[in-house]
């Protein structure tokens, strides 16, 4: 069982949005409401800078602003971040029935590992694959295939949960069944029902019903 991190496993939007807003305040700009930033959080600093400054990666100011946002984030990485409701119950259920689970995120190691340690998940996860673990990040299949190898299962024996269409694309390319989650940030212009996910669930505990149906 493999999980995306931001917007699927944990609600990281308050701290990521806070990092953007600290940067905006430094620049004499008003903070943006979290509700405006939440939908782009799964896209990381790229989405935040697009929303907060109207910038794209090829803009001249992008790299410097991105580093400033990320510095603020590193200093406040798990202040208001928390697992989504019922996610800890789901992980406990998976542990209890002996199903390995891991995390595949595009968040780089320098942020993902401290965050997961702060959430108490590092020793529990069978694998943690970050955005810089493999040569290509999602939507390429490489990180998911790497996670499957690390957990000692075939891609077809895995399941990947994500809140962004990129997660579903990566899973499909890896030959891994894909589950889209409605509780996440859903930062896409395309409705979640059109992502071609194998399943869509509304609550983490819905996964247990899927497991019982498919076993």
C-alpha angles and dihedrals in degrees: 000000000000127000135197109229113216110059095359110054099016138019099237095159096100093058096038091047089046090055091053092047093050087055092048092050090051087055093050094256127131118253115258121234115261090235088064094049100041097079092057098043095097087062090061122210090342091063094040094053092046090053098037102039106011089243132145128198093262093056116109094236095046102089096049094045091046091055092049092051091047092049090055090047094051090054093050103028101142108021100115099002114118140163113271117260112287093007093112089049089053093049090049090051092050091049091049094054094041100250112149116227134189145172129250113185139160088222108113121249094252089064104027099054097049090045095050090046090053089051090050094240103114097087092043100052118092090208138005115197116184133195092265098041094091131032092254128037128210133328081048112082094231099098093049093047089049090052092050091053092048092052092046098239135113119254090249089059092056131079124203125206121200143158098212130069087235088066092055092046091052093048093049091049089051094049091245122138108251129218121191117207122216095201093068133086096275092200097183136106088221116081114251090241089065097054092091092236116166090230138005120208132190101203134026092242089059085077090070090060090051091050091052091048095049099042 
